[in-house]
Amino acid sequence: MKLFTKHFAGQSIVSWVLQIILIWIAWAVKSGQIANNLTTIFGAGFVLVLIYVSFSLGRRGNRGKE
C-alpha cells in the first residue's frame, strides 16, 4: 500500500506503471507483435480498470494530506 502513497506528478507510481503497460499493449497491437483479439481487448480493459482503482486508492490516501 505504500506504493499508492508515493506520488510523482500528481499520480501514484503504480498508476504510472499501469499506464505505461496500457501504452505498450496498444503499441504492440499496432506493430503486430500481439494479436488484436478478444483476449487482448479484455486484457487492456482489465489494465484500464486497475488504473482507475489505483487512481481511487491514490486519491483516498492523499485526502489526509490536504
Secondary structure as GFF3:
##gff-version 3
##sequence-region A 1 66
A	DSSP	alpha_helix	2	5	.	.	.	ID=ss1
A	DSSP	beta_strand	7	8	.	.	.	ID=ss2
A	DSSP	beta_strand	11	12	.	.	.	ID=ss3
A	DSSP	alpha_helix	13	31	.	.	.	ID=ss4
A	DSSP	alpha_helix	38	62	.	.	.	ID=ss5
A	DSSP	three_ten_helix	63	65	.	.	.	ID=ss6
###
